Amino acid sequence: MSNLLGALIGAAIDRQDGDSGIKGAIIGSVAESAIRVIAPLVATFALGWAVQYGIRKGMRAALGRDPVDPANGQLRDARA
């Protein structure tokens, strides 16, 4: 029941080219399950990136320079 919408959409897409829609229903159901797993991971990654971006911009504003050394990607010493 939880994958009903994905199955219906997949079946409708599969029927457009004259097939019975069974294969499309299965693919739609699997795609919906995959989206349910991947969406929280993508949201977590995006939130983490936004936090790191904000912290880096804040440090740039406070220090007047980029806190990450472009040569090696490591954090510079805040006192230097």
All heavy atoms as a GROMACS GRO file, in nm:
protein
  574
    1MET      N    1   0.082  -0.120   0.000
    1MET     CA    2   0.000   0.000   0.000
    1MET      C    3   0.086   0.126   0.000
    1MET      O    4   0.047   0.226  -0.056
    1MET     CB    5  -0.091  -0.004   0.124
    1MET     CG    6  -0.192   0.104   0.127
    1MET     SD    7  -0.315   0.068   0.003
    1MET     CE    8  -0.432   0.192   0.038
    2SER      N    9   0.204   0.119   0.063
    2SER     CA   10   0.287   0.237   0.071
    2SER      C   11   0.348   0.271  -0.065
    2SER      O   12   0.380   0.387  -0.089
    2SER     CB   13   0.397   0.217   0.175
    2SER     OG   14   0.485   0.115   0.133
    3ASN      N   15   0.365   0.176  -0.152
    3ASN     CA   16   0.424   0.200  -0.283
    3ASN      C   17   0.320   0.210  -0.394
    3ASN      O   18   0.352   0.200  -0.511
    3ASN     CB   19   0.523   0.090  -0.318
    3ASN     CG   20   0.645   0.093  -0.231
    3ASN    OD1   21   0.677   0.196  -0.174
    3ASN    ND2   22   0.712  -0.019  -0.220
    4LEU      N   23   0.196   0.231  -0.356
    4LEU     CA   24   0.088   0.232  -0.454
    4LEU      C   25   0.103   0.345  -0.555
    4LEU      O   26   0.084   0.326  -0.674
    4LEU     CB   27  -0.048   0.241  -0.383
    4LEU     CG   28  -0.170   0.237  -0.472
    4LEU    CD1   29  -0.174   0.105  -0.547
    4LEU    CD2   30  -0.295   0.254  -0.390
    5LEU      N   31   0.138   0.465  -0.508
    5LEU     CA   32   0.151   0.578  -0.598
    5LEU      C   33   0.262   0.554  -0.700
    5LEU      O   34   0.244   0.579  -0.819
    5LEU     CB   35   0.177   0.706  -0.519
    5LEU     CG   36   0.183   0.834  -0.602
    5LEU    CD1   37   0.050   0.858  -0.672
    5LEU    CD2   38   0.219   0.951  -0.514
    6GLY      N   39   0.376   0.505  -0.656
    6GLY     CA   40   0.486   0.476  -0.749
    6GLY      C   41   0.448   0.370  -0.849
    6GLY      O   42   0.482   0.379  -0.967
    7ALA      N   43   0.375   0.268  -0.804
    7ALA     CA   44   0.332   0.162  -0.894
    7ALA      C   45   0.233   0.215  -0.997
    7ALA      O   46   0.240   0.179  -1.116
    7ALA     CB   47   0.270   0.048  -0.814
    8LEU      N   48   0.141   0.300  -0.955
    8LEU     CA   49   0.043   0.354  -1.049
    8LEU      C   50   0.109   0.445  -1.152
    8LEU      O   51   0.076   0.438  -1.271
    8LEU     CB   52  -0.065   0.431  -0.972
    8LEU     CG   53  -0.161   0.346  -0.889
    8LEU    CD1   54  -0.254   0.436  -0.809
    8LEU    CD2   55  -0.240   0.251  -0.977
    9ILE      N   56   0.201   0.528  -1.109
    9ILE     CA   57   0.270   0.616  -1.203
    9ILE      C   58   0.355   0.535  -1.300
    9ILE      O   59   0.355   0.559  -1.420
    9ILE     CB   60   0.355   0.720  -1.127
    9ILE    CG1   61   0.264   0.816  -1.052
    9ILE    CG2   62   0.448   0.795  -1.221
    9ILE    CD1   63   0.336   0.910  -0.958
   10GLY      N   64   0.427   0.434  -1.248
   10GLY     CA   65   0.508   0.349  -1.335
   10GLY      C   66   0.425   0.273  -1.435
   10GLY      O   67   0.462   0.258  -1.551
   11ALA      N   68   0.310   0.222  -1.392
   11ALA     CA   69   0.222   0.150  -1.482
   11ALA      C   70   0.167   0.242  -1.591
   11ALA      O   71   0.158   0.204  -1.708
   11ALA     CB   72   0.107   0.086  -1.405
   12ALA      N   73   0.129   0.364  -1.554
   12ALA     CA   74   0.078   0.459  -1.653
   12ALA      C   75   0.184   0.494  -1.757
   12ALA      O   76   0.154   0.504  -1.876
   12ALA     CB   77   0.029   0.585  -1.582
   13ILE      N   78   0.307   0.511  -1.713
   13ILE     CA   79   0.416   0.542  -1.807
   13ILE      C   80   0.442   0.423  -1.898
   13ILE      O   81   0.461   0.438  -2.018
   13ILE     CB   82   0.544   0.582  -1.730
   13ILE    CG1   83   0.522   0.717  -1.662
   13ILE    CG2   84   0.664   0.588  -1.823
   13ILE    CD1   85   0.634   0.758  -1.568
   14ASP      N   86   0.439   0.302  -1.842
   14ASP     CA   87   0.466   0.182  -1.921
   14ASP      C   88   0.355   0.155  -2.022
   14ASP      O   89   0.381   0.101  -2.130
   14ASP     CB   90   0.486   0.062  -1.828
   14ASP     CG   91   0.554  -0.054  -1.897
   14ASP    OD1   92   0.636  -0.030  -1.987
   14ASP    OD2   93   0.525  -0.170  -1.860
   15ARG      N   94   0.233   0.190  -1.991
   15ARG     CA   95   0.121   0.166  -2.082
   15ARG      C   96   0.123   0.260  -2.203
   15ARG      O   97   0.057   0.232  -2.302
   15ARG     CB   98  -0.012   0.185  -2.008
   15ARG     CG   99  -0.048   0.066  -1.926
   15ARG     CD  100  -0.191   0.076  -1.876
   15ARG     NE  101  -0.201   0.000  -1.753
   15ARG     CZ  102  -0.250   0.045  -1.640
   15ARG    NH1  103  -0.298   0.167  -1.633
   15ARG    NH2  104  -0.255  -0.030  -1.534
   16GLN      N  105   0.196   0.369  -2.196
   16GLN     CA  106   0.200   0.463  -2.307
   16GLN      C  107   0.258   0.402  -2.433
   16GLN      O  108   0.222   0.441  -2.543
   16GLN     CB  109   0.279   0.588  -2.269
   16GLN     CG  110   0.206   0.677  -2.173
   16GLN     CD  111   0.289   0.800  -2.136
   16GLN    OE1  112   0.407   0.809  -2.170
   16GLN    NE2  113   0.227   0.893  -2.067
   17ASP      N  114   0.348   0.305  -2.418
   17ASP     CA  115   0.404   0.242  -2.537
   17ASP      C  116   0.341   0.107  -2.567
   17ASP      O  117   0.399   0.025  -2.636
   17ASP     CB  118   0.557   0.232  -2.526
   17ASP     CG  119   0.604   0.168  -2.398
   17ASP    OD1  120   0.524   0.156  -2.305
   17ASP    OD2  121   0.723   0.131  -2.391
   18GLY      N  122   0.222   0.083  -2.514
   18GLY     CA  123   0.145  -0.035  -2.552
   18GLY      C  124   0.168  -0.158  -2.467
   18GLY      O  125   0.109  -0.263  -2.494
   19ASP      N  126   0.252  -0.151  -2.365
   19ASP     CA  127   0.275  -0.266  -2.279
   19ASP      C  128   0.160  -0.280  -2.178
   19ASP      O  129   0.074  -0.194  -2.166
   19ASP     CB  130   0.408  -0.253  -2.205
   19ASP     CG  131   0.527  -0.268  -2.298
   19ASP    OD1  132   0.508  -0.323  -2.408
   19ASP    OD2  133   0.637  -0.226  -2.261
   20SER      N  134   0.164  -0.389  -2.102
   20SER     CA  135   0.058  -0.414  -2.005
   20SER      C  136   0.069  -0.326  -1.881
   20SER      O  137  -0.028  -0.304  -1.812
   20SER     CB  138   0.061  -0.560  -1.961
   20SER     OG  139   0.180  -0.587  -1.889
   21GLY      N  140   0.186  -0.277  -1.851
   21GLY     CA  141   0.205  -0.189  -1.737
   21GLY      C  142   0.258  -0.258  -1.614
   21GLY      O  143   0.288  -0.194  -1.515
   22ILE      N  144   0.271  -0.390  -1.616
   22ILE     CA  145   0.320  -0.465  -1.500
   22ILE      C  146   0.466  -0.430  -1.471
   22ILE      O  147   0.503  -0.403  -1.358
   22ILE     CB  148   0.303  -0.617  -1.520
   22ILE    CG1  149   0.156  -0.653  -1.538
   22ILE    CG2  150   0.366  -0.694  -1.406
   22ILE    CD1  151   0.070  -0.622  -1.419
   23LYS      N  152   0.546  -0.432  -1.578
   23LYS     CA  153   0.688  -0.399  -1.559
   23LYS      C  154   0.704  -0.256  -1.507
   23LYS      O  155   0.784  -0.229  -1.418
   23LYS     CB  156   0.764  -0.416  -1.691
   23LYS     CG  157   0.913  -0.389  -1.678
   23LYS     CD  158   0.984  -0.411  -1.810
   23LYS     CE  159   0.964  -0.289  -1.895
   23LYS     NZ  160   1.036  -0.288  -2.021
   24GLY      N  161   0.626  -0.164  -1.558
   24GLY     CA  162   0.630  -0.025  -1.512
   24GLY      C  163   0.587  -0.012  -1.368
   24GLY      O  164   0.642   0.069  -1.292
   25ALA      N  165   0.487  -0.091  -1.327
   25ALA     CA  166   0.442  -0.087  -1.188
   25ALA      C  167   0.552  -0.135  -1.095
   25ALA      O  168   0.573  -0.077  -0.987
   25ALA     CB  169   0.317  -0.172  -1.172
   26ILE      N  170   0.623  -0.238  -1.135
   26ILE     CA  171   0.732  -0.289  -1.052
   26ILE      C  172   0.845  -0.186  -1.044
   26ILE      O  173   0.897  -0.158  -0.936
   26ILE     CB  174   0.783  -0.424  -1.107
   26ILE    CG1  175   0.674  -0.531  -1.091
   26ILE    CG2  176   0.912  -0.467  -1.039
   26ILE    CD1  177   0.702  -0.660  -1.164
   27ILE      N  178   0.881  -0.130  -1.158
   27ILE     CA  179   0.988  -0.031  -1.159
   27ILE      C  180   0.948   0.093  -1.079
   27ILE      O  181   1.028   0.149  -1.004
   27ILE     CB  182   1.026   0.006  -1.304
   27ILE    CG1  183   1.093  -0.114  -1.371
   27ILE    CG2  184   1.117   0.128  -1.309
   27ILE    CD1  185   1.118  -0.097  -1.519
   28GLY      N  186   0.822   0.136  -1.092
   28GLY     CA  187   0.775   0.251  -1.016
   28GLY      C  188   0.777   0.227  -0.866
   28GLY      O  189   0.811   0.314  -0.788
   29SER      N  190   0.743   0.106  -0.826
   29SER     CA  191   0.744   0.071  -0.684
   29SER      C  192   0.886   0.070  -0.629
   29SER      O  193   0.912   0.122  -0.520
   29SER     CB  194   0.680  -0.067  -0.666
   29SER     OG  195   0.682  -0.106  -0.532
   30VAL      N  196   0.979   0.015  -0.706
   30VAL     CA  197   1.119   0.013  -0.664
   30VAL      C  198   1.176   0.155  -0.660
   30VAL      O  199   1.249   0.191  -0.567
   30VAL     CB  200   1.202  -0.078  -0.758
   30VAL    CG1  201   1.350  -0.062  -0.734
   30VAL    CG2  202   1.160  -0.222  -0.741
   31ALA      N  203   1.140   0.237  -0.760
   31ALA     CA  204   1.189   0.374  -0.762
   31ALA      C  205   1.138   0.454  -0.643
   31ALA      O  206   1.213   0.531  -0.582
   31ALA     CB  207   1.146   0.442  -0.892
   32GLU      N  208   1.012   0.435  -0.606
   32GLU     CA  209   0.959   0.506  -0.491
   32GLU      C  210   1.029   0.463  -0.362
   32GLU      O  211   1.061   0.546  -0.276
   32GLU     CB  212   0.809   0.482  -0.477
   32GLU     CG  213   0.747   0.562  -0.365
   32GLU     CD  214   0.598   0.544  -0.354
   32GLU    OE1  215   0.539   0.473  -0.436
   32GLU    OE2  216   0.540   0.601  -0.260
   33SER      N  217   1.058   0.336  -0.348
   33SER     CA  218   1.132   0.288  -0.231
   33SER      C  219   1.272   0.347  -0.226
   33SER      O  220   1.320   0.386  -0.119
   33SER     CB  221   1.140   0.135  -0.232
   33SER     OG  222   1.012   0.079  -0.225
   34ALA      N  223   1.337   0.355  -0.341
   34ALA     CA  224   1.471   0.412  -0.346
   34ALA      C  225   1.469   0.560  -0.311
   34ALA      O  226   1.557   0.609  -0.239
   34ALA     CB  227   1.531   0.392  -0.485
   35ILE      N  228   1.368   0.631  -0.358
   35ILE     CA  229   1.359   0.774  -0.327
   35ILE      C  230   1.338   0.795  -0.178
   35ILE      O  231   1.393   0.887  -0.119
   35ILE     CB  232   1.246   0.838  -0.410
   35ILE    CG1  233   1.290   0.847  -0.555
   35ILE    CG2  234   1.210   0.976  -0.357
   35ILE    CD1  235   1.181   0.890  -0.650
   36ARG      N  236   1.261   0.707  -0.115
   36ARG     CA  237   1.238   0.719   0.030
   36ARG      C  238   1.367   0.699   0.109
   36ARG      O  239   1.382   0.753   0.218
   36ARG     CB  240   1.134   0.618   0.076
   36ARG     CG  241   0.996   0.658   0.039
   36ARG     CD  242   0.895   0.569   0.102
   36ARG     NE  243   0.763   0.609   0.059
   36ARG     CZ  244   0.654   0.555   0.102
   36ARG    NH1  245   0.660   0.458   0.189
   36ARG    NH2  246   0.538   0.597   0.058
   37VAL      N  247   1.459   0.621   0.057
   37VAL     CA  248   1.586   0.598   0.126
   37VAL      C  249   1.684   0.711   0.094
   37VAL      O  250   1.755   0.760   0.182
   37VAL     CB  251   1.645   0.462   0.084
   37VAL    CG1  252   1.787   0.446   0.134
   37VAL    CG2  253   1.558   0.349   0.136
   38ILE      N  254   1.688   0.754  -0.031
   38ILE     CA  255   1.788   0.850  -0.076
   38ILE      C  256   1.756   0.993  -0.033
   38ILE      O  257   1.846   1.071  -0.002
   38ILE     CB  258   1.806   0.841  -0.229
   38ILE    CG1  259   1.870   0.706  -0.262
   38ILE    CG2  260   1.890   0.953  -0.283
   38ILE    CD1  261   1.876   0.676  -0.409
   39ALA      N  262   1.628   1.030  -0.028
   39ALA     CA  263   1.590   1.168   0.003
   39ALA      C  264   1.643   1.216   0.138
   39ALA      O  265   1.699   1.326   0.146
   39ALA     CB  266   1.439   1.184  -0.006
   40PRO      N  267   1.632   1.138   0.247
   40PRO     CA  268   1.689   1.186   0.373
   40PRO      C  269   1.841   1.199   0.368
   40PRO      O  270   1.897   1.290   0.431
   40PRO     CB  271   1.648   1.079   0.475
   40PRO     CG  272   1.533   1.010   0.415
   40PRO     CD  273   1.552   1.018   0.267
   41LEU      N  274   1.908   1.112   0.294
   41LEU     CA  275   2.053   1.123   0.282
   41LEU      C  276   2.093   1.250   0.208
   41LEU      O  277   2.186   1.320   0.248
   41LEU     CB  278   2.109   1.000   0.208
   41LEU     CG  279   2.093   0.866   0.279
   41LEU    CD1  280   2.139   0.753   0.189
   41LEU    CD2  281   2.169   0.866   0.409
   42VAL      N  282   2.021   1.283   0.102
   42VAL     CA  283   2.049   1.404   0.027
   42VAL      C  284   2.021   1.528   0.112
   42VAL      O  285   2.099   1.623   0.112
   42VAL     CB  286   1.966   1.407  -0.104
   42VAL    CG1  287   1.973   1.542  -0.172
   42VAL    CG2  288   2.013   1.298  -0.198
   43ALA      N  289   1.912   1.525   0.188
   43ALA     CA  290   1.879   1.638   0.275
   43ALA      C  291   1.985   1.656   0.383
   43ALA      O  292   2.024   1.769   0.414
   43ALA     CB  293   1.741   1.618   0.338
   44THR      N  294   2.034   1.547   0.440
   44THR     CA  295   2.138   1.555   0.542
   44THR      C  296   2.267   1.612   0.484
   44THR      O  297   2.332   1.697   0.545
   44THR     CB  298   2.164   1.416   0.603
   44THR    OG1  299   2.042   1.367   0.658
   44THR    CG2  300   2.270   1.420   0.709
   45PHE      N  301   2.304   1.566   0.366
   45PHE     CA  302   2.424   1.617   0.300
   45PHE      C  303   2.410   1.766   0.272
   45PHE      O  304   2.503   1.844   0.296
   45PHE     CB  305   2.449   1.542   0.168
   45PHE     CG  306   2.564   1.595   0.090
   45PHE    CD1  307   2.693   1.562   0.124
   45PHE    CD2  308   2.544   1.681  -0.017
   45PHE    CE1  309   2.801   1.611   0.052
   45PHE    CE2  310   2.649   1.731  -0.089
   45PHE     CZ  311   2.779   1.696  -0.055
   46ALA      N  312   2.294   1.808   0.221
   46ALA     CA  313   2.272   1.950   0.189
   46ALA      C  314   2.278   2.037   0.314
   46ALA      O  315   2.336   2.145   0.312
   46ALA     CB  316   2.138   1.967   0.118
   47LEU      N  317   2.220   1.989   0.423
   47LEU     CA  318   2.224   2.066   0.547
   47LEU      C  319   2.367   2.076   0.599
   47LEU      O  320   2.410   2.184   0.641
   47LEU     CB  321   2.134   2.001   0.652
   47LEU     CG  322   2.127   2.070   0.787
   47LEU    CD1  323   2.070   2.210   0.771
   47LEU    CD2  324   2.043   1.990   0.883
   48GLY      N  325   2.442   1.968   0.596
   48GLY     CA  326   2.582   1.970   0.639
   48GLY      C  327   2.664   2.064   0.555
   48GLY      O  328   2.748   2.140   0.606
   49TRP      N  329   2.642   2.062   0.424
   49TRP     CA  330   2.716   2.152   0.335
   49TRP      C  331   2.682   2.298   0.369
   49TRP      O  332   2.771   2.383   0.374
   49TRP     CB  333   2.682   2.123   0.190
   49TRP     CG  334   2.752   2.214   0.095
   49TRP    CD1  335   2.877   2.200   0.044
   49TRP    CD2  336   2.703   2.339   0.044
   49TRP    NE1  337   2.908   2.306  -0.038
   49TRP    CE2  338   2.801   2.393  -0.039
   49TRP    CE3  339   2.583   2.408   0.060
   49TRP    CZ2  340   2.785   2.513  -0.105
   49TRP    CZ3  341   2.567   2.528  -0.007
   49TRP    CH2  342   2.667   2.580  -0.088
   50ALA      N  343   2.554   2.328   0.391
   50ALA     CA  344   2.514   2.465   0.421
   50ALA      C  345   2.576   2.513   0.552
   50ALA      O  346   2.618   2.629   0.562
   50ALA     CB  347   2.361   2.474   0.427
   51VAL      N  348   2.582   2.426   0.652
   51VAL     CA  349   2.643   2.463   0.780
   51VAL      C  350   2.792   2.491   0.761
   51VAL      O  351   2.844   2.592   0.809
   51VAL     CB  352   2.619   2.354   0.886
   51VAL    CG1  353   2.705   2.376   1.009
   51VAL    CG2  354   2.472   2.350   0.924
   52GLN      N  355   2.862   2.404   0.691
   52GLN     CA  356   3.004   2.426   0.667
   52GLN      C  357   3.028   2.552   0.586
   52GLN      O  358   3.121   2.629   0.614
   52GLN     CB  359   3.065   2.307   0.593
   52GLN     CG  360   3.085   2.187   0.679
   52GLN     CD  361   3.154   2.076   0.605
   52GLN    OE1  362   3.163   2.075   0.482
   52GLN    NE2  363   3.205   1.979   0.679
   53TYR      N  364   2.944   2.578   0.488
   53TYR     CA  365   2.957   2.698   0.406
   53TYR      C  366   2.938   2.824   0.492
   53TYR      O  367   3.014   2.919   0.483
   53TYR     CB  368   2.854   2.695   0.293
   53TYR     CG  369   2.860   2.814   0.200
   53TYR    CD1  370   2.959   2.821   0.103
   53TYR    CD2  371   2.767   2.917   0.209
   53TYR    CE1  372   2.965   2.930   0.017
   53TYR    CE2  373   2.773   3.025   0.124
   53TYR     CZ  374   2.872   3.031   0.027
   53TYR     OH  375   2.878   3.138  -0.057
   54GLY      N  376   2.837   2.822   0.579
   54GLY     CA  377   2.811   2.936   0.667
   54GLY      C  378   2.923   2.960   0.765
   54GLY      O  379   2.963   3.075   0.789
   55ILE      N  380   2.977   2.854   0.822
   55ILE     CA  381   3.089   2.868   0.917
   55ILE      C  382   3.211   2.923   0.845
   55ILE      O  383   3.280   3.013   0.896
   55ILE     CB  384   3.120   2.732   0.984
   55ILE    CG1  385   3.008   2.696   1.082
   55ILE    CG2  386   3.255   2.736   1.054
   55ILE    CD1  387   3.019   2.557   1.138
   56ARG      N  388   3.238   2.875   0.726
   56ARG     CA  389   3.354   2.922   0.651
   56ARG      C  390   3.340   3.069   0.614
   56ARG      O  391   3.434   3.146   0.623
   56ARG     CB  392   3.372   2.836   0.527
   56ARG     CG  393   3.505   2.857   0.460
   56ARG     CD  394   3.531   2.748   0.359
   56ARG     NE  395   3.656   2.774   0.290
   56ARG     CZ  396   3.702   2.698   0.194
   56ARG    NH1  397   3.635   2.591   0.158
   56ARG    NH2  398   3.815   2.726   0.134
   57LYS      N  399   3.217   3.108   0.571
   57LYS     CA  400   3.195   3.250   0.539
   57LYS      C  401   3.210   3.337   0.663
   57LYS      O  402   3.264   3.447   0.656
   57LYS     CB  403   3.056   3.270   0.478
   57LYS     CG  404   3.037   3.203   0.347
   57LYS     CD  405   3.029   3.285   0.226
   57LYS     CE  406   2.960   3.413   0.228
   57LYS     NZ  407   2.989   3.490   0.108
   58GLY      N  408   3.161   3.289   0.778
   58GLY     CA  409   3.175   3.364   0.903
   58GLY      C  410   3.320   3.380   0.944
   58GLY      O  411   3.361   3.488   0.988
   59MET      N  412   3.398   3.272   0.930
   59MET     CA  413   3.540   3.281   0.965
   59MET      C  414   3.614   3.373   0.868
   59MET      O  415   3.703   3.446   0.908
   59MET     CB  416   3.603   3.141   0.966
   59MET     CG  417   3.560   3.059   1.085
   59MET     SD  418   3.645   2.902   1.097
   59MET     CE  419   3.808   2.955   1.143
   60ARG      N  420   3.573   3.370   0.741
   60ARG     CA  421   3.634   3.459   0.643
   60ARG      C  422   3.608   3.605   0.680
   60ARG      O  423   3.696   3.689   0.668
   60ARG     CB  424   3.576   3.430   0.505
   60ARG     CG  425   3.680   3.412   0.400
   60ARG     CD  426   3.617   3.391   0.264
   60ARG     NE  427   3.633   3.252   0.228
   60ARG     CZ  428   3.555   3.186   0.146
   60ARG    NH1  429   3.451   3.244   0.093
   60ARG    NH2  430   3.579   3.061   0.117
   61ALA      N  431   3.485   3.631   0.724
   61ALA     CA  432   3.450   3.768   0.763
   61ALA      C  433   3.524   3.810   0.890
   61ALA      O  434   3.568   3.925   0.903
   61ALA     CB  435   3.300   3.780   0.784
   62ALA      N  436   3.539   3.718   0.985
   62ALA     CA  437   3.603   3.751   1.112
   62ALA      C  438   3.755   3.763   1.098
   62ALA      O  439   3.817   3.852   1.156
   62ALA     CB  440   3.570   3.646   1.217
   63LEU      N  441   3.816   3.675   1.020
   63LEU     CA  442   3.962   3.673   1.007
   63LEU      C  443   4.012   3.757   0.892
   63LEU      O  444   4.130   3.792   0.888
   63LEU     CB  445   4.012   3.530   0.989
   63LEU     CG  446   3.984   3.432   1.103
   63LEU    CD1  447   4.030   3.292   1.064
   63LEU    CD2  448   4.053   3.478   1.229
   64GLY      N  449   3.928   3.785   0.796
   64GLY     CA  450   3.970   3.861   0.679
   64GLY      C  451   4.037   3.775   0.573
   64GLY      O  452   4.088   3.825   0.476
   65ARG      N  453   4.040   3.644   0.592
   65ARG     CA  454   4.098   3.553   0.493
   65ARG      C  455   4.031   3.417   0.507
   65ARG      O  456   3.961   3.390   0.603
   65ARG     CB  457   4.249   3.539   0.514
   65ARG     CG  458   4.285   3.482   0.648
   65ARG     CD  459   4.438   3.478   0.665
   65ARG     NE  460   4.472   3.446   0.800
   65ARG     CZ  461   4.472   3.322   0.852
   65ARG    NH1  462   4.439   3.220   0.778
   65ARG    NH2  463   4.507   3.302   0.978
   66ASP      N  464   4.057   3.332   0.411
   66ASP     CA  465   3.999   3.198   0.410
   66ASP      C  466   4.068   3.112   0.515
   66ASP      O  467   4.191   3.106   0.518
   66ASP     CB  468   4.016   3.136   0.272
   66ASP     CG  469   3.930   3.013   0.250
   66ASP    OD1  470   3.860   2.972   0.344
   66ASP    OD2  471   3.932   2.960   0.139
   67PRO      N  472   3.992   3.045   0.604
   67PRO     CA  473   4.054   2.964   0.707
   67PRO      C  474   4.112   2.832   0.656
   67PRO      O  475   4.185   2.765   0.726
   67PRO     CB  476   3.940   2.937   0.805
   67PRO     CG  477   3.817   2.946   0.723
   67PRO     CD  478   3.847   3.050   0.618
   68VAL      N  479   4.082   2.797   0.530
   68VAL     CA  480   4.132   2.672   0.475
   68VAL      C  481   4.246   2.703   0.380
   68VAL      O  482   4.235   2.787   0.290
   68VAL     CB  483   4.019   2.596   0.401
   68VAL    CG1  484   4.073   2.469   0.337
   68VAL    CG2  485   3.906   2.564   0.496
   69ASP      N  486   4.359   2.635   0.399
   69ASP     CA  487   4.476   2.654   0.314
   69ASP      C  488   4.447   2.591   0.177
   69ASP      O  489   4.423   2.470   0.169
   69ASP     CB  490   4.597   2.589   0.378
   69ASP     CG  491   4.726   2.618   0.304
   69ASP    OD1  492   4.724   2.703   0.213
   69ASP    OD2  493   4.828   2.557   0.339
   70PRO      N  494   4.447   2.668   0.068
   70PRO     CA  495   4.414   2.611  -0.062
   70PRO      C  496   4.518   2.511  -0.112
   70PRO      O  497   4.488   2.428  -0.196
   70PRO     CB  498   4.405   2.732  -0.154
   70PRO     CG  499   4.476   2.842  -0.085
   70PRO     CD  500   4.472   2.811   0.062
   71ALA      N  501   4.639   2.516  -0.061
   71ALA     CA  502   4.744   2.425  -0.107
   71ALA      C  503   4.720   2.282  -0.063
   71ALA      O  504   4.740   2.188  -0.139
   71ALA     CB  505   4.880   2.473  -0.057
   72ASN      N  506   4.674   2.264   0.064
   72ASN     CA  507   4.658   2.127   0.113
   72ASN      C  508   4.519   2.097   0.169
   72ASN      O  509   4.492   1.985   0.207
   72ASN     CB  510   4.764   2.096   0.220
   72ASN     CG  511   4.754   2.190   0.339
   72ASN    OD1  512   4.657   2.261   0.356
   72ASN    ND2  513   4.858   2.188   0.422
   73GLY      N  514   4.432   2.196   0.175
   73GLY     CA  515   4.295   2.173   0.221
   73GLY      C  516   4.280   2.163   0.372
   73GLY      O  517   4.174   2.132   0.422
   74GLN      N  518   4.386   2.189   0.446
   74GLN     CA  519   4.382   2.181   0.592
   74GLN      C  520   4.345   2.317   0.650
   74GLN      O  521   4.369   2.421   0.591
   74GLN     CB  522   4.519   2.138   0.646
   74GLN     CG  523   4.565   2.003   0.597
   74GLN     CD  524   4.477   1.890   0.649
   74GLN    OE1  525   4.436   1.892   0.764
   74GLN    NE2  526   4.449   1.795   0.564
   75LEU      N  527   4.289   2.314   0.772
   75LEU     CA  528   4.260   2.437   0.842
   75LEU      C  529   4.390   2.506   0.883
   75LEU      O  530   4.483   2.441   0.929
   75LEU     CB  531   4.176   2.412   0.967
   75LEU     CG  532   4.028   2.392   0.946
   75LEU    CD1  533   3.961   2.357   1.080
   75LEU    CD2  534   3.962   2.514   0.888
   76ARG      N  535   4.394   2.636   0.865
   76ARG     CA  536   4.510   2.712   0.908
   76ARG      C  537   4.500   2.737   1.057
   76ARG      O  538   4.392   2.733   1.116
   76ARG     CB  539   4.516   2.845   0.836
   76ARG     CG  540   4.541   2.833   0.690
   76ARG     CD  541   4.547   2.970   0.628
   76ARG     NE  542   4.567   2.956   0.484
   76ARG     CZ  543   4.544   3.053   0.399
   76ARG    NH1  544   4.502   3.170   0.440
   76ARG    NH2  545   4.564   3.034   0.272
   77ASP      N  546   4.611   2.768   1.117
   77ASP     CA  547   4.611   2.805   1.258
   77ASP      C  548   4.542   2.940   1.272
   77ASP      O  549   4.574   3.035   1.200
   77ASP     CB  550   4.755   2.813   1.308
   77ASP     CG  551   4.762   2.834   1.458
   77ASP    OD1  552   4.658   2.819   1.526
   77ASP    OD2  553   4.871   2.865   1.509
   78ALA      N  554   4.445   2.952   1.361
   78ALA     CA  555   4.366   3.074   1.376
   78ALA      C  556   4.451   3.191   1.423
   78ALA      O  557   4.417   3.306   1.400
   78ALA     CB  558   4.251   3.050   1.472
   79ARG      N  559   4.563   3.163   1.491
   79ARG     CA  560   4.648   3.271   1.542
   79ARG      C  561   4.742   3.327   1.438
   79ARG      O  562   4.793   3.434   1.453
   79ARG     CB  563   4.730   3.219   1.661
   79ARG     CG  564   4.641   3.180   1.779
   79ARG     CD  565   4.720   3.102   1.877
   79ARG     NE  566   4.743   2.970   1.814
   79ARG     CZ  567   4.797   2.867   1.874
   79ARG    NH1  568   4.839   2.878   1.998
   79ARG    NH2  569   4.811   2.753   1.813
   80ALA      N  570   4.765   3.250   1.332
   80ALA     CA  571   4.863   3.294   1.231
   80ALA      C  572   4.804   3.394   1.135
   80ALA      O  573   4.693   3.409   1.110
   80ALA     CB  574   4.914   3.174   1.154
   0.00000   0.00000   0.00000
